[in-house]
């Protein structure tokens, strides 16, 4: 089973009623040789993630970067 790894940066956080927070992440584009390499293969990508879990939500800080691994679920 192969894995596709991407690298994303938190672009923004939006707080909603009921304690829901939405994080918008964008593919990294620069800032390090590693980011340049990721950008070369994934020049455009976005993820939008909403959570009500405060422990999870506090991990998403604008500017923070994450690796995201895509692994088939079958």
URSULPE-V359433 format. One line per field, one symbol per residue. ss: DSSP state (H for helix, E for strand, C for the rest). phi: phi as a letter, one per 30 degrees, with the letter a starting at -180 (. if undefined). psi: psi as a letter, one per 40 degrees, with the letter a starting at -180 (. if undefined). A space follows every 10 residues. Layout:
# URSULPE-V359433
ss=???
phi=???
psi=???
This chain:
# URSULPE-V359433
ss=CCEEEEEEEE EEEEECHHHC EEEEEEECCC CCHHHHHHHH HCCCCEEEEE ECCHHHHCCC CCCCEEEEEE ECCC
phi=.cbccbbbbd dabbccdiid bccccbedba jaedddddde cbdbabbbbc bcdddddddc cejdcbdbcc becd
psi=hihhhihihh dihhhiieeh hhhhiiiida eidddddddd dgehiihhhi iehddddedg hhdiiihhhh hhe.
